[in-house]
Amino acid sequence: MSAARDSDAPADPTAVLAAPLPGRPCSAAAALHVVGEKWALLAVREIFFGNHRFEAIARNTGAPRDRLAARLRSLEQAGVVERRPYNERPPRYEYHLTESGRDLAPVIRALLDWGDRWVLEERPVVMVHEPDAGDDRTDAGHGERHAHELDASWVCRTCGEEIAMNTLSVDVRAPGWDRAGPVPPA
């Protein structure tokens, strides 16, 4: 886990990964251990869409209530969501994404894009970019700005270039591993 952890993350990283995962040491494997179960990502999607109450999350995911409750608890323990009270008697809570949870937005968008391209014939959900949302500036001097369908790309923050898959390589840094797998002892 990153040394530059934010305040939303669990205080003890081992609370999320109590034991080493089998196979190649990899951040993707560790991330999937936290959010890789179907109901976990669908709960994150619903909260990202603005549905914060358990009833709405359960209805919109189709998850069995007991399984959804367990996933929300694990997401809370992992620092992905936080519960906020909205009623004292009886005690009721809403679920909100932490910074860690909000950082899953590109994952949700990528799954939507992949599903649109490879699984469904018609797009049931479209991401819309609203450049002026939350912007107090006027359009004066900024040109025509309006909401539009998101057409995102993967861009390198260092050089600003759009990424093409043939320009990527893998630098394996886990001790005892290379691209092919575990390295036999010398």
LONU-983417 format. One record per residue: x, y, z of N, C-alpha, C in turn; residue in one letter; residue number from 1. Coordinates in nm, 2 decimals, padded with zeros to 4 digits, always signed. Example, Ala and Ser with C-alpha at 12.3 -4.5 7.8 and 13.67 -1.06 7.14 Angstrom:
% residues 2
      n.x      n.y      n.z     ca.x     ca.y     ca.z      c.x      c.y      c.z   res     n
   +01.32   -00.57   +00.78   +01.23   -00.45   +00.78   +01.32   -00.33   +00.78     A     1
   +01.28   -00.22   +00.71   +01.37   -00.11   +00.71   +01.29   +00.00   +00.79     S     2
***
This chain:
% residues 186
      n.x      n.y      n.z     ca.x     ca.y     ca.z      c.x      c.y      c.z   res     n
   +00.08   -00.12   +00.00   +00.00   +00.00   +00.00   +00.09   +00.12   +00.00     M     1
   +00.04   +00.23   -00.06   +00.11   +00.35   -00.07   +00.15   +00.41   +00.06     S     2
   +00.27   +00.47   +00.06   +00.31   +00.54   +00.18   +00.24   +00.67   +00.19     A     3
   +00.20   +00.72   +00.08   +00.13   +00.85   +00.08   -00.02   +00.83   +00.10     A     4
   -00.06   +00.77   +00.20   -00.20   +00.73   +00.23   -00.27   +00.86   +00.27     R     5
   -00.40   +00.87   +00.24   -00.48   +00.98   +00.29   -00.55   +00.95   +00.42     D     6
   -00.62   +01.05   +00.48   -00.68   +01.03   +00.61   -00.80   +00.94   +00.60     S     7
   -00.86   +00.91   +00.48   -00.97   +00.83   +00.46   -00.94   +00.68   +00.47     D     8
   -00.81   +00.65   +00.45   -00.77   +00.51   +00.45   -00.77   +00.45   +00.59     A     9
   -00.78   +00.31   +00.59   -00.78   +00.25   +00.72   -00.65   +00.28   +00.80     P    10
   -00.66   +00.29   +00.93   -00.54   +00.32   +01.01   -00.43   +00.21   +01.00     A    11
   -00.48   +00.09   +00.98   -00.39   -00.02   +00.98   -00.41   -00.10   +00.84     D    12
   -00.31   -00.08   +00.75   -00.33   -00.15   +00.62   -00.35   -00.30   +00.63     P    13
   -00.30   -00.36   +00.73   -00.31   -00.50   +00.74   -00.46   -00.54   +00.78     T    14
   -00.54   -00.44   +00.81   -00.68   -00.47   +00.83   -00.75   -00.51   +00.70     A    15
   -00.70   -00.47   +00.59   -00.75   -00.50   +00.46   -00.69   -00.63   +00.41     V    16
   -00.56   -00.65   +00.42   -00.49   -00.77   +00.38   -00.42   -00.83   +00.50     L    17
   -00.50   -00.91   +00.57   -00.44   -00.98   +00.69   -00.33   -01.07   +00.66     A    18
   -00.33   -01.13   +00.54   -00.23   -01.23   +00.50   -00.19   -01.20   +00.36     A    19
   -00.06   -01.24   +00.32   -00.02   -01.22   +00.18   -00.11   -01.29   +00.09     P    20
   -00.14   -01.24   -00.02   -00.22   -01.30   -00.12   -00.14   -01.40   -00.20     L    21
   -00.20   -01.51   -00.25   -00.13   -01.61   -00.32   -00.09   -01.55   -00.46     P    22
   +00.01   -01.61   -00.52   +00.04   -01.56   -00.66   +00.14   -01.44   -00.66     G    23
   +00.14   -01.38   -00.78   +00.23   -01.27   -00.80   +00.20   -01.15   -00.71     R    24
   +00.30   -01.09   -00.64   +00.27   -00.97   -00.57   +00.23   -00.86   -00.67     P    25
   +00.11   -00.80   -00.65   +00.06   -00.71   -00.75   -00.05   -00.62   -00.69     C    26
   -00.04   -00.49   -00.72   -00.14   -00.40   -00.67   -00.28   -00.43   -00.72     S    27
   -00.29   -00.48   -00.84   -00.42   -00.52   -00.90   -00.48   -00.63   -00.82     A    28
   -00.40   -00.73   -00.78   -00.45   -00.84   -00.69   -00.50   -00.78   -00.56     A    29
   -00.42   -00.69   -00.50   -00.46   -00.64   -00.37   -00.59   -00.55   -00.38     A    30
   -00.60   -00.47   -00.49   -00.72   -00.39   -00.51   -00.84   -00.48   -00.53     A    31
   -00.82   -00.59   -00.61   -00.94   -00.68   -00.63   -00.98   -00.75   -00.50     L    32
   -00.88   -00.77   -00.41   -00.92   -00.83   -00.28   -01.01   -00.74   -00.21     H    33
   -01.00   -00.61   -00.23   -01.09   -00.51   -00.16   -01.22   -00.48   -00.24     V    34
   -01.21   -00.46   -00.37   -01.33   -00.42   -00.44   -01.37   -00.51   -00.56     V    35
   -01.30   -00.63   -00.57   -01.32   -00.71   -00.68   -01.45   -00.80   -00.69     G    36
   -01.52   -00.80   -00.58   -01.64   -00.88   -00.58   -01.75   -00.79   -00.64     E    37
   -01.84   -00.86   -00.72   -01.94   -00.79   -00.80   -02.02   -00.69   -00.71     K    38
   -02.07   -00.73   -00.60   -02.16   -00.64   -00.52   -02.08   -00.52   -00.47     W    39
   -01.95   -00.54   -00.44   -01.87   -00.42   -00.39   -01.86   -00.31   -00.50     A    40
   -01.83   -00.35   -00.62   -01.82   -00.25   -00.73   -01.95   -00.19   -00.76     L    41
   -02.06   -00.27   -00.76   -02.19   -00.22   -00.79   -02.23   -00.12   -00.68     L    42
   -02.20   -00.15   -00.56   -02.23   -00.05   -00.45   -02.15   +00.08   -00.47     A    43
   -02.03   +00.07   -00.51   -01.95   +00.19   -00.53   -02.01   +00.27   -00.65     V    44
   -02.05   +00.20   -00.75   -02.12   +00.26   -00.87   -02.24   +00.34   -00.82     R    45
   -02.33   +00.28   -00.74   -02.45   +00.35   -00.69   -02.42   +00.47   -00.61     E    46
   -02.32   +00.46   -00.52   -02.28   +00.57   -00.44   -02.22   +00.68   -00.53     I    47
   -02.14   +00.64   -00.63   -02.09   +00.74   -00.72   -02.20   +00.81   -00.80     F    48
   -02.31   +00.73   -00.83   -02.42   +00.79   -00.90   -02.51   +00.88   -00.81     F    49
   -02.48   +00.88   -00.68   -02.55   +00.97   -00.59   -02.65   +00.90   -00.50     G    50
   -02.66   +00.77   -00.50   -02.75   +00.69   -00.42   -02.68   +00.65   -00.29     N    51
   -02.71   +00.72   -00.18   -02.64   +00.70   -00.06   -02.70   +00.61   +00.05     H    52
   -02.83   +00.59   +00.03   -02.90   +00.51   +00.13   -02.91   +00.36   +00.10     R    53
   -02.90   +00.28   +00.20   -02.90   +00.13   +00.18   -03.01   +00.08   +00.09     F    54
   -03.13   +00.13   +00.11   -03.24   +00.09   +00.03   -03.22   +00.11   -00.12     E    55
   -03.18   +00.23   -00.15   -03.15   +00.26   -00.29   -03.04   +00.18   -00.35     A    56
   -02.93   +00.16   -00.27   -02.82   +00.08   -00.32   -02.86   -00.06   -00.34     I    57
   -02.94   -00.12   -00.25   -02.99   -00.26   -00.26   -03.08   -00.27   -00.38     A    58
   -03.17   -00.18   -00.40   -03.27   -00.18   -00.51   -03.19   -00.17   -00.64     R    59
   -03.10   -00.08   -00.65   -03.03   -00.06   -00.78   -02.92   -00.15   -00.82     N    60
   -02.87   -00.23   -00.72   -02.77   -00.33   -00.75   -02.83   -00.47   -00.77     T    61
   -02.95   -00.49   -00.70   -03.01   -00.62   -00.70   -02.94   -00.72   -00.61     G    62
   -02.85   -00.67   -00.52   -02.78   -00.75   -00.43   -02.87   -00.80   -00.32     A    63
   -02.84   -00.93   -00.28   -02.91   -00.97   -00.16   -02.87   -00.88   -00.04     P    64
   -02.97   -00.85   +00.04   -02.94   -00.75   +00.15   -02.83   -00.79   +00.24     R    65
   -02.82   -00.92   +00.28   -02.72   -00.96   +00.37   -02.58   -00.95   +00.31     D    66
   -02.57   -00.98   +00.18   -02.44   -00.97   +00.11   -02.40   -00.83   +00.09     R    67
   -02.50   -00.74   +00.05   -02.47   -00.60   +00.04   -02.42   -00.54   +00.17     L    68
   -02.49   -00.57   +00.28   -02.45   -00.52   +00.41   -02.31   -00.56   +00.44     A    69
   -02.27   -00.69   +00.41   -02.14   -00.73   +00.43   -02.04   -00.66   +00.35     A    70
   -02.07   -00.64   +00.22   -01.98   -00.56   +00.13   -01.96   -00.42   +00.17     R    71
   -02.07   -00.35   +00.21   -02.05   -00.22   +00.26   -01.97   -00.21   +00.38     L    72
   -01.98   -00.31   +00.47   -01.89   -00.31   +00.59   -01.75   -00.33   +00.55     R    73
   -01.72   -00.42   +00.46   -01.58   -00.44   +00.42   -01.53   -00.32   +00.35     S    74
   -01.61   -00.25   +00.27   -01.57   -00.13   +00.20   -01.54   -00.02   +00.30     L    75
   -01.62   -00.01   +00.41   -01.60   +00.09   +00.51   -01.46   +00.05   +00.59     E    76
   -01.44   -00.07   +00.62   -01.32   -00.11   +00.69   -01.19   -00.08   +00.60     Q    77
   -01.21   -00.09   +00.47   -01.10   -00.07   +00.38   -01.08   +00.08   +00.35     A    78
   -01.17   +00.17   +00.40   -01.16   +00.31   +00.38   -01.21   +00.36   +00.24     G    79
   -01.29   +00.28   +00.18   -01.35   +00.31   +00.05   -01.48   +00.39   +00.06     V    80
   -01.56   +00.36   +00.16   -01.68   +00.43   +00.19   -01.68   +00.47   +00.34     V    81
   -01.76   +00.57   +00.37   -01.78   +00.60   +00.51   -01.93   +00.62   +00.53     E    82
   -01.97   +00.58   +00.65   -02.11   +00.60   +00.69   -02.13   +00.73   +00.76     R    83
   -02.24   +00.80   +00.72   -02.27   +00.93   +00.79   -02.42   +00.92   +00.84     R    84
   -02.44   +00.96   +00.96   -02.58   +00.95   +01.01   -02.67   +01.05   +00.95     P    85
   -02.79   +01.01   +00.92   -02.90   +01.10   +00.87   -03.02   +01.10   +00.96     Y    86
   -03.03   +01.00   +01.05   -03.14   +00.99   +01.14   -03.09   +00.94   +01.27     N    87
   -03.14   +01.00   +01.39   -03.09   +00.95   +01.52   -03.18   +00.84   +01.57     E    88
   -03.31   +00.85   +01.56   -03.40   +00.75   +01.61   -03.50   +00.71   +01.51     R    89
   -03.49   +00.59   +01.46   -03.39   +00.49   +01.48   -03.26   +00.54   +01.41     P    90
   -03.14   +00.49   +01.45   -03.02   +00.53   +01.39   -03.02   +00.48   +01.24     P    91
   -02.99   +00.57   +01.15   -02.98   +00.54   +01.01   -02.86   +00.61   +00.95     R    92
   -02.80   +00.55   +00.85   -02.68   +00.60   +00.79   -02.69   +00.61   +00.64     Y    93
   -02.61   +00.70   +00.59   -02.59   +00.71   +00.44   -02.45   +00.66   +00.42     E    94
   -02.42   +00.62   +00.30   -02.29   +00.58   +00.25   -02.23   +00.68   +00.16     Y    95
   -02.11   +00.72   +00.18   -02.04   +00.82   +00.09   -01.91   +00.77   +00.06     H    96
   -01.86   +00.80   -00.06   -01.73   +00.76   -00.10   -01.62   +00.85   -00.03     L    97
   -01.52   +00.79   +00.01   -01.40   +00.86   +00.06   -01.32   +00.90   -00.06     T    98
   -01.20   +00.96   -00.03   -01.11   +01.00   -00.14   -01.07   +00.87   -00.22     E    99
   -01.05   +00.76   -00.14   -01.01   +00.63   -00.20   -01.12   +00.58   -00.29     S   100
   -01.25   +00.59   -00.24   -01.36   +00.55   -00.32   -01.38   +00.64   -00.44     G   101
   -01.37   +00.77   -00.43   -01.38   +00.85   -00.55   -01.27   +00.82   -00.65     R   102
   -01.16   +00.78   -00.61   -01.05   +00.74   -00.70   -01.09   +00.61   -00.79     D   103
   -01.20   +00.55   -00.75   -01.25   +00.43   -00.83   -01.33   +00.48   -00.95     L   104
   -01.36   +00.61   -00.96   -01.44   +00.66   -01.07   -01.39   +00.61   -01.21     A   105
   -01.26   +00.62   -01.24   -01.21   +00.58   -01.37   -01.23   +00.42   -01.39     P   106
   -01.23   +00.35   -01.28   -01.26   +00.20   -01.29   -01.40   +00.18   -01.33     V   107
   -01.49   +00.25   -01.27   -01.64   +00.24   -01.30   -01.66   +00.28   -01.45     I   108
   -01.59   +00.39   -01.49   -01.61   +00.44   -01.63   -01.55   +00.34   -01.72     R   109
   -01.44   +00.28   -01.69   -01.37   +00.18   -01.78   -01.46   +00.06   -01.79     A   110
   -01.53   +00.02   -01.68   -01.62   -00.10   -01.69   -01.74   -00.06   -01.78     L   111
   -01.79   +00.06   -01.76   -01.91   +00.10   -01.84   -01.87   +00.10   -01.99     L   112
   -01.75   +00.16   -02.02   -01.70   +00.17   -02.16   -01.69   +00.03   -02.22     D   113
   -01.62   -00.06   -02.14   -01.60   -00.20   -02.19   -01.73   -00.27   -02.22     W   114
   -01.82   -00.26   -02.12   -01.95   -00.32   -02.13   -02.03   -00.27   -02.26     G   115
   -02.02   -00.13   -02.28   -02.09   -00.07   -02.39   -02.03   -00.13   -02.52     D   116
   -01.90   -00.15   -02.53   -01.83   -00.20   -02.65   -01.85   -00.35   -02.67     R   117
   -01.84   -00.43   -02.57   -01.82   -00.57   -02.59   -01.94   -00.65   -02.54     W   118
   -02.03   -00.60   -02.46   -02.14   -00.68   -02.39   -02.28   -00.64   -02.44     V   119
   -02.31   -00.51   -02.43   -02.44   -00.47   -02.46   -02.45   -00.40   -02.60     L   120
   -02.57   -00.41   -02.66   -02.58   -00.34   -02.79   -02.62   -00.20   -02.77     E   121
   -02.70   -00.17   -02.67   -02.74   -00.03   -02.64   -02.68   +00.02   -02.51     E   122
   -02.64   +00.14   -02.50   -02.58   +00.20   -02.38   -02.69   +00.24   -02.28     R   123
   -02.70   +00.17   -02.17   -02.81   +00.21   -02.07   -02.77   +00.32   -01.98     P   124
   -02.64   +00.35   -01.97   -02.59   +00.46   -01.89   -02.48   +00.53   -01.97     V   125
   -02.48   +00.67   -01.97   -02.38   +00.75   -02.04   -02.32   +00.84   -01.94     V   126
   -02.19   +00.85   -01.94   -02.12   +00.95   -01.85   -02.12   +01.08   -01.93     M   127
   -02.16   +01.19   -01.86   -02.17   +01.32   -01.92   -02.07   +01.41   -01.85     V   128
   -01.99   +01.48   -01.93   -01.89   +01.58   -01.87   -01.96   +01.71   -01.87     H   129
   -01.96   +01.78   -01.75   -02.02   +01.91   -01.74   -01.91   +02.01   -01.70     E   130
   -01.84   +02.06   -01.80   -01.73   +02.15   -01.76   -01.76   +02.27   -01.67     P   131
   -01.88   +02.32   -01.68   -01.92   +02.43   -01.60   -01.97   +02.40   -01.46     D   132
   -01.99   +02.27   -01.43   -02.05   +02.23   -01.30   -01.96   +02.27   -01.19     A   133
   -02.01   +02.35   -01.10   -01.94   +02.40   -00.98   -01.84   +02.51   -01.02     G   134
   -01.85   +02.56   -01.14   -01.76   +02.67   -01.18   -01.83   +02.80   -01.17     D   135
   -01.77   +02.89   -01.09   -01.83   +03.03   -01.08   -01.79   +03.12   -01.19     D   136
   -01.70   +03.08   -01.27   -01.65   +03.17   -01.38   -01.76   +03.18   -01.49     R   137
   -01.76   +03.29   -01.55   -01.85   +03.31   -01.67   -01.79   +03.25   -01.79     T   138
   -01.87   +03.24   -01.90   -01.81   +03.19   -02.02   -01.72   +03.29   -02.09     D   139
   -01.73   +03.41   -02.05   -01.65   +03.52   -02.11   -01.50   +03.48   -02.12     A   140
   -01.46   +03.47   -02.25   -01.32   +03.44   -02.27   -01.28   +03.29   -02.26     G   141
   -01.38   +03.20   -02.23   -01.36   +03.06   -02.22   -01.42   +02.98   -02.34     H   142
   -01.48   +03.05   -02.43   -01.54   +02.98   -02.55   -01.67   +02.91   -02.51     G   143
   -01.72   +02.84   -02.60   -01.85   +02.77   -02.58   -01.82   +02.65   -02.49     E   144
   -01.89   +02.64   -02.38   -01.87   +02.53   -02.28   -02.01   +02.47   -02.26     R   145
   -02.03   +02.34   -02.27   -02.16   +02.28   -02.24   -02.14   +02.13   -02.20     H   146
   -02.24   +02.08   -02.15   -02.23   +01.94   -02.11   -02.23   +01.85   -02.24     A   147
   -02.15   +01.74   -02.23   -02.14   +01.65   -02.35   -02.10   +01.51   -02.30     H   148
   -02.13   +01.41   -02.38   -02.09   +01.28   -02.35   -01.94   +01.27   -02.32     E   149
   -01.90   +01.20   -02.22   -01.75   +01.19   -02.19   -01.69   +01.10   -02.29     L   150
   -01.58   +01.15   -02.35   -01.50   +01.07   -02.44   -01.36   +01.08   -02.39     D   151
   -01.33   +01.00   -02.28   -01.20   +01.01   -02.21   -01.10   +00.93   -02.28     A   152
   -00.97   +00.97   -02.25   -00.86   +00.89   -02.30   -00.76   +00.87   -02.18     S   153
   -00.67   +00.79   -02.20   -00.56   +00.76   -02.10   -00.44   +00.84   -02.14     W   154
   -00.40   +00.94   -02.06   -00.30   +01.03   -02.09   -00.19   +01.02   -01.98     V   155
   -00.06   +01.02   -02.02   +00.05   +01.02   -01.93   +00.06   +01.15   -01.87     C   156
   +00.06   +01.16   -01.73   +00.07   +01.29   -01.66   +00.21   +01.35   -01.68     R   157
   +00.31   +01.26   -01.70   +00.45   +01.31   -01.71   +00.48   +01.39   -01.84     T   158
   +00.44   +01.32   -01.96   +00.47   +01.38   -02.09   +00.35   +01.44   -02.16     C   159
   +00.23   +01.41   -02.11   +00.10   +01.46   -02.17   +00.06   +01.39   -02.29     G   160
   +00.12   +01.28   -02.33   +00.09   +01.21   -02.45   -00.03   +01.11   -02.42     E   161
   -00.12   +01.09   -02.52   -00.22   +00.99   -02.51   -00.15   +00.85   -02.51     E   162
   -00.20   +00.75   -02.43   -00.13   +00.62   -02.42   -00.19   +00.53   -02.53     I   163
   -00.09   +00.46   -02.60   -00.13   +00.35   -02.69   -00.07   +00.23   -02.62     A   164
   -00.14   +00.12   -02.63   -00.10   -00.01   -02.56   +00.04   -00.05   -02.61     M   165
   +00.08   -00.03   -02.73   +00.21   -00.07   -02.78   +00.32   +00.01   -02.73     N   166
   +00.29   +00.12   -02.65   +00.40   +00.20   -02.60   +00.43   +00.17   -02.45     T   167
   +00.36   +00.07   -02.40   +00.37   +00.03   -02.26   +00.46   -00.09   -02.24     L   168
   +00.54   -00.09   -02.13   +00.61   -00.21   -02.09   +00.59   -00.23   -01.94     S   169
   +00.63   -00.34   -01.89   +00.61   -00.38   -01.75   +00.75   -00.38   -01.68     V   170
   +00.76   -00.31   -01.57   +00.88   -00.32   -01.49   +00.85   -00.39   -01.36     D   171
   +00.88   -00.51   -01.35   +00.85   -00.59   -01.23   +00.95   -00.56   -01.12     V   172
   +00.90   -00.51   -01.01   +00.98   -00.47   -00.90   +00.97   -00.56   -00.77     R   173
   +00.88   -00.65   -00.77   +00.86   -00.74   -00.66   +00.98   -00.84   -00.65     A   174
   +01.05   -00.85   -00.54   +01.17   -00.93   -00.53   +01.13   -01.08   -00.56     P   175
   +01.21   -01.14   -00.64   +01.19   -01.28   -00.67   +01.10   -01.31   -00.78     G   176
   +01.06   -01.20   -00.85   +00.96   -01.22   -00.96   +01.01   -01.14   -01.09     W   177
   +00.98   -01.20   -01.20   +01.00   -01.12   -01.33   +00.87   -01.13   -01.41     D   178
   +00.87   -01.09   -01.53   +00.74   -01.08   -01.61   +00.68   -01.22   -01.63     R   179
   +00.76   -01.33   -01.64   +00.71   -01.46   -01.66   +00.66   -01.53   -01.53     A   180
   +00.70   -01.48   -01.42   +00.66   -01.54   -01.29   +00.77   -01.54   -01.19     G   181
   +00.76   -01.63   -01.09   +00.87   -01.64   -00.99   +01.00   -01.68   -01.05     P   182
   +01.10   -01.62   -01.00   +01.24   -01.65   -01.05   +01.30   -01.75   -00.95     V   183
   +01.34   -01.87   -01.01   +01.40   -01.97   -00.93   +01.53   -01.92   -00.85     P   184
   +01.55   -01.97   -00.73   +01.67   -01.92   -00.66   +01.79   -01.96   -00.73     P   185
   +01.89   -01.88   -00.72   +02.02   -01.90   -00.80   +02.10   -02.01   -00.73     A   186
***
